[in-house]
Amino acid sequence: YTTGGIEARDSGKIPEQHALLAESKRQEVLQLDNEIVFNEAIIEEREQAIQDIQQQIGEVHEAFKDLATLVHIQGVTIEEIDTNIENSAAATKEAKTEIAKASKTQKSNSSLLCILLVIFGVVLLIVIIVLAT
């Protein structure tokens, strides 16, 4: 081979190498573009997921606020029930005392009535004896 022959052979390879290099770079750029599009899609998907989570957290927050309101209302209701139970217990105790007094009074009145009937019977007997004589 002569130097001129090698140069001629190499000079044909240079445009071919440039074309291969350009094609390689073009494919590399396309691959990078695809990766960018893929990464952007992943980022967008994650942003949407984060927004969904934020919305769900907001809904849970509202549910807990409603629950806190219900618990507060029930606490007030329980306090009212407790007060009513205490009032009922006091009223029951007072009623028991009043019933005991009424029972004593009734027994006393029954005894008094019996005594009055006996006295009336004795007086009536005396009147009958006096009138019979």
Residue pairs with C-beta under 8 A, 6 or more apart in sequence:
none
